[in-house]
Amino acid sequence: MTIDITPGAERVVREELRNGHFQSFNDLIMSSVQAWRERNMQPERPLEGAGPVTNRKRRAREFVEWANSHPDTPPPSDEAISRASLNPDR
């Protein structure tokens, strides 16, 4: 397969490879396709060759989304957490 990309896209790809974010062009493509699928589809199985890093990133993103879905609760007052309130009989 031959892939034609713009000079700007080629620059970004080379920069990502040079910075060590991907080990090869194939890794970059596989990771990109996997990320697209995770955003736009619910795949029945992970993309072959995508590796465990993608799954860890996905789980971390899901955890942050879950945490952000809960309402903010104000912290307890100083009186509520004081020793005196824990042992009122003393």
Backbone as JSON Lines, residues from 0, in Angstrom:
{"i":0,"aa":"M","n":[0.85,-1.18,0.0],"ca":[0.0,0.0,0.0],"c":[0.89,1.23,0.0]}
{"i":1,"aa":"T","n":[0.51,2.18,-0.8],"ca":[1.2,3.46,-0.84],"c":[0.31,4.51,-0.2]}
{"i":2,"aa":"I","n":[0.89,5.29,0.7],"ca":[0.12,6.33,1.38],"c":[0.71,7.68,1.03]}
{"i":3,"aa":"D","n":[-0.12,8.55,0.49],"ca":[0.31,9.91,0.17],"c":[-0.15,10.83,1.29]}
{"i":4,"aa":"I","n":[0.79,11.6,1.85],"ca":[0.43,12.56,2.89],"c":[1.01,13.93,2.52]}
{"i":5,"aa":"T","n":[0.45,14.95,3.1],"ca":[0.92,16.31,2.82],"c":[2.28,16.52,3.47]}
{"i":6,"aa":"P","n":[3.04,17.5,2.99],"ca":[4.33,17.79,3.62],"c":[4.18,18.13,5.11]}
{"i":7,"aa":"G","n":[3.1,18.82,5.47],"ca":[2.89,19.15,6.89],"c":[2.67,17.91,7.73]}
{"i":8,"aa":"A","n":[1.88,16.97,7.22],"ca":[1.64,15.72,7.93],"c":[2.92,14.91,8.04]}
{"i":9,"aa":"E","n":[3.72,14.9,6.98],"ca":[4.99,14.18,7.01],"c":[5.91,14.77,8.07]}
{"i":10,"aa":"R","n":[5.91,16.09,8.19],"ca":[6.73,16.76,9.21],"c":[6.32,16.31,10.62]}
{"i":11,"aa":"V","n":[5.0,16.26,10.85],"ca":[4.49,15.85,12.17],"c":[4.87,14.39,12.45]}
{"i":12,"aa":"V","n":[4.72,13.53,11.45],"ca":[5.07,12.11,11.62],"c":[6.55,11.96,11.95]}
{"i":13,"aa":"R","n":[7.4,12.63,11.19],"ca":[8.85,12.54,11.44],"c":[9.2,13.07,12.83]}
{"i":14,"aa":"E","n":[8.55,14.14,13.25],"ca":[8.8,14.72,14.57],"c":[8.4,13.73,15.68]}
{"i":15,"aa":"E","n":[7.24,13.1,15.52],"ca":[6.78,12.13,16.52],"c":[7.73,10.93,16.61]}
{"i":16,"aa":"L","n":[8.2,10.46,15.46],"ca":[9.15,9.35,15.45],"c":[10.48,9.77,16.07]}
{"i":17,"aa":"R","n":[10.97,10.96,15.7],"ca":[12.24,11.47,16.22],"c":[12.17,11.64,17.75]}
{"i":18,"aa":"N","n":[11.02,12.09,18.26],"ca":[10.86,12.3,19.7],"c":[10.64,11.0,20.47]}
{"i":19,"aa":"G","n":[10.55,9.89,19.74],"ca":[10.42,8.59,20.4],"c":[9.02,8.26,20.88]}
{"i":20,"aa":"H","n":[8.02,9.02,20.4],"ca":[6.66,8.74,20.82],"c":[6.13,7.45,20.18]}
{"i":21,"aa":"F","n":[6.73,7.07,19.06],"ca":[6.38,5.83,18.37],"c":[7.68,5.21,17.89]}
{"i":22,"aa":"Q","n":[7.71,3.87,17.83],"ca":[8.92,3.18,17.39],"c":[9.01,3.09,15.88]}
{"i":23,"aa":"S","n":[7.86,3.17,15.21],"ca":[7.86,3.06,13.75],"c":[6.63,3.76,13.2]}
{"i":24,"aa":"F","n":[6.64,3.95,11.89],"ca":[5.48,4.52,11.21],"c":[4.27,3.62,11.42]}
{"i":25,"aa":"N","n":[4.5,2.3,11.38],"ca":[3.42,1.35,11.59],"c":[2.8,1.53,12.98]}
{"i":26,"aa":"D","n":[3.63,1.71,14.02],"ca":[3.11,1.93,15.37],"c":[2.26,3.19,15.43]}
{"i":27,"aa":"L","n":[2.7,4.25,14.77],"ca":[1.96,5.5,14.75],"c":[0.6,5.3,14.09]}
{"i":28,"aa":"I","n":[0.56,4.62,12.95],"ca":[-0.69,4.38,12.25],"c":[-1.62,3.51,13.08]}
{"i":29,"aa":"M","n":[-1.1,2.42,13.66],"ca":[-1.92,1.53,14.47],"c":[-2.51,2.25,15.67]}
{"i":30,"aa":"S","n":[-1.7,3.06,16.33],"ca":[-2.16,3.81,17.49],"c":[-3.23,4.83,17.09]}
{"i":31,"aa":"S","n":[-3.03,5.47,15.96],"ca":[-3.99,6.46,15.47],"c":[-5.33,5.81,15.13]}
{"i":32,"aa":"V","n":[-5.29,4.68,14.46],"ca":[-6.52,3.98,14.09],"c":[-7.23,3.49,15.36]}
{"i":33,"aa":"Q","n":[-6.47,2.96,16.31],"ca":[-7.07,2.48,17.57],"c":[-7.74,3.64,18.31]}
{"i":34,"aa":"A","n":[-7.07,4.79,18.38],"ca":[-7.65,5.96,19.06],"c":[-8.92,6.4,18.35]}
{"i":35,"aa":"W","n":[-8.92,6.4,17.02],"ca":[-10.12,6.77,16.27],"c":[-11.26,5.81,16.57]}
{"i":36,"aa":"R","n":[-10.95,4.51,16.58],"ca":[-11.98,3.52,16.86],"c":[-12.55,3.68,18.27]}
{"i":37,"aa":"E","n":[-11.69,3.95,19.24],"ca":[-12.16,4.11,20.62],"c":[-13.06,5.33,20.75]}
{"i":38,"aa":"R","n":[-12.78,6.39,20.01],"ca":[-13.61,7.59,20.05],"c":[-14.92,7.4,19.3]}
{"i":39,"aa":"N","n":[-14.9,6.67,18.21],"ca":[-16.05,6.62,17.31],"c":[-16.8,5.3,17.27]}
{"i":40,"aa":"M","n":[-16.23,4.26,17.85],"ca":[-16.86,2.94,17.79],"c":[-16.6,2.21,19.11]}
{"i":41,"aa":"Q","n":[-17.35,1.17,19.33],"ca":[-17.09,0.27,20.45],"c":[-16.58,-1.04,19.85]}
{"i":42,"aa":"P","n":[-15.25,-1.15,19.66],"ca":[-14.74,-2.37,19.03],"c":[-14.95,-3.59,19.91]}
{"i":43,"aa":"E","n":[-15.25,-4.71,19.28],"ca":[-15.43,-5.95,20.02],"c":[-14.09,-6.48,20.52]}
{"i":44,"aa":"R","n":[-13.05,-6.16,19.82],"ca":[-11.72,-6.59,20.24],"c":[-10.73,-5.51,19.86]}
{"i":45,"aa":"P","n":[-9.6,-5.41,20.6],"ca":[-8.63,-4.37,20.28],"c":[-7.98,-4.61,18.93]}
{"i":46,"aa":"L","n":[-7.52,-3.55,18.31],"ca":[-6.82,-3.63,17.04],"c":[-5.52,-4.41,17.24]}
{"i":47,"aa":"E","n":[-5.29,-5.4,16.41],"ca":[-4.08,-6.23,16.55],"c":[-2.83,-5.37,16.42]}
{"i":48,"aa":"G","n":[-1.9,-5.53,17.34],"ca":[-0.66,-4.78,17.3],"c":[-0.71,-3.45,18.02]}
{"i":49,"aa":"A","n":[-1.87,-3.07,18.56],"ca":[-1.99,-1.78,19.24],"c":[-1.27,-1.81,20.58]}
{"i":50,"aa":"G","n":[-1.23,-2.96,21.23],"ca":[-0.47,-3.1,22.47],"c":[-1.18,-2.61,23.71]}
{"i":51,"aa":"P","n":[-0.63,-2.92,24.89],"ca":[-1.27,-2.61,26.16],"c":[-1.26,-1.13,26.52]}
{"i":52,"aa":"V","n":[-0.34,-0.33,25.96],"ca":[-0.27,1.09,26.32],"c":[-1.58,1.78,25.99]}
{"i":53,"aa":"T","n":[-2.16,1.47,24.85],"ca":[-3.42,2.08,24.46],"c":[-4.51,1.74,25.46]}
{"i":54,"aa":"N","n":[-4.54,0.49,25.92],"ca":[-5.55,0.08,26.89],"c":[-5.38,0.82,28.2]}
{"i":55,"aa":"R","n":[-4.15,1.03,28.66],"ca":[-3.92,1.77,29.91],"c":[-4.37,3.21,29.76]}
{"i":56,"aa":"K","n":[-4.07,3.81,28.63],"ca":[-4.49,5.19,28.4],"c":[-6.01,5.28,28.35]}
{"i":57,"aa":"R","n":[-6.65,4.32,27.72],"ca":[-8.11,4.31,27.63],"c":[-8.72,4.17,29.02]}
{"i":58,"aa":"R","n":[-8.17,3.23,29.82],"ca":[-8.69,3.04,31.18],"c":[-8.48,4.28,32.02]}
{"i":59,"aa":"A","n":[-7.34,4.93,31.89],"ca":[-7.09,6.16,32.65],"c":[-8.07,7.25,32.23]}
{"i":60,"aa":"R","n":[-8.32,7.39,30.93],"ca":[-9.28,8.38,30.45],"c":[-10.68,8.08,30.98]}
{"i":61,"aa":"E","n":[-11.07,6.78,30.98],"ca":[-12.38,6.4,31.49],"c":[-12.5,6.7,32.98]}
{"i":62,"aa":"F","n":[-11.42,6.49,33.75],"ca":[-11.45,6.78,35.17],"c":[-11.65,8.28,35.41]}
{"i":63,"aa":"V","n":[-10.92,9.1,34.68],"ca":[-11.05,10.55,34.84],"c":[-12.47,10.99,34.48]}
{"i":64,"aa":"E","n":[-13.03,10.43,33.41],"ca":[-14.41,10.76,33.04],"c":[-15.37,10.35,34.14]}
{"i":65,"aa":"W","n":[-15.16,9.16,34.72],"ca":[-16.01,8.69,35.8],"c":[-15.9,9.62,37.01]}
{"i":66,"aa":"A","n":[-14.67,9.96,37.4],"ca":[-14.46,10.85,38.55],"c":[-15.1,12.21,38.32]}
{"i":67,"aa":"N","n":[-14.99,12.72,37.11],"ca":[-15.57,14.03,36.8],"c":[-17.09,13.99,36.73]}
{"i":68,"aa":"S","n":[-17.67,12.8,36.61],"ca":[-19.13,12.7,36.53],"c":[-19.79,12.81,37.9]}
{"i":69,"aa":"H","n":[-19.01,12.79,38.98],"ca":[-19.56,12.9,40.33],"c":[-19.56,14.37,40.77]}
{"i":70,"aa":"P","n":[-20.6,14.78,41.48],"ca":[-20.64,16.18,41.91],"c":[-19.56,16.48,42.93]}
{"i":71,"aa":"D","n":[-19.11,17.73,42.91],"ca":[-18.12,18.16,43.9],"c":[-18.8,18.23,45.27]}
{"i":72,"aa":"T","n":[-18.14,17.67,46.27],"ca":[-18.65,17.71,47.63],"c":[-17.76,18.63,48.44]}
{"i":73,"aa":"P","n":[-18.34,19.56,49.19],"ca":[-17.49,20.46,49.98],"c":[-16.77,19.67,51.08]}
{"i":74,"aa":"P","n":[-15.58,20.08,51.44],"ca":[-14.86,19.37,52.5],"c":[-15.56,19.58,53.84]}
{"i":75,"aa":"P","n":[-15.37,18.65,54.8],"ca":[-16.0,18.82,56.12],"c":[-15.4,20.03,56.83]}
{"i":76,"aa":"S","n":[-16.17,20.61,57.73],"ca":[-15.7,21.78,58.48],"c":[-14.61,21.36,59.47]}
{"i":77,"aa":"D","n":[-13.87,22.32,59.97],"ca":[-12.83,22.04,60.96],"c":[-13.44,21.41,62.2]}
{"i":78,"aa":"E","n":[-14.62,21.88,62.59],"ca":[-15.28,21.34,63.78],"c":[-15.67,19.88,63.56]}
{"i":79,"aa":"A","n":[-16.11,19.55,62.37],"ca":[-16.55,18.19,62.08],"c":[-15.4,17.19,62.15]}
{"i":80,"aa":"I","n":[-14.19,17.63,61.9],"ca":[-13.06,16.69,61.93],"c":[-12.16,16.9,63.14]}
{"i":81,"aa":"S","n":[-12.58,17.72,64.08],"ca":[-11.75,17.95,65.26],"c":[-11.82,16.74,66.2]}
{"i":82,"aa":"R","n":[-10.81,16.58,67.03],"ca":[-10.78,15.49,68.0],"c":[-11.97,15.58,68.96]}
{"i":83,"aa":"A","n":[-12.34,16.8,69.31],"ca":[-13.46,16.98,70.25],"c":[-14.75,16.4,69.68]}
{"i":84,"aa":"S","n":[-14.97,16.55,68.39],"ca":[-16.2,16.03,67.82],"c":[-16.14,14.51,67.66]}
{"i":85,"aa":"L","n":[-14.94,13.96,67.61],"ca":[-14.8,12.5,67.49],"c":[-15.05,11.82,68.84]}
{"i":86,"aa":"N","n":[-14.7,12.5,69.92],"ca":[-14.87,11.97,71.28],"c":[-15.61,12.98,72.13]}
{"i":87,"aa":"P","n":[-16.9,13.17,71.94],"ca":[-17.63,14.21,72.66],"c":[-17.73,13.97,74.16]}
{"i":88,"aa":"D","n":[-17.53,12.72,74.63],"ca":[-17.65,12.42,76.05],"c":[-16.4,12.75,76.82]}
{"i":89,"aa":"R","n":[-15.36,13.14,76.21],"ca":[-14.09,13.41,76.91],"c":[-13.97,14.84,77.3]}
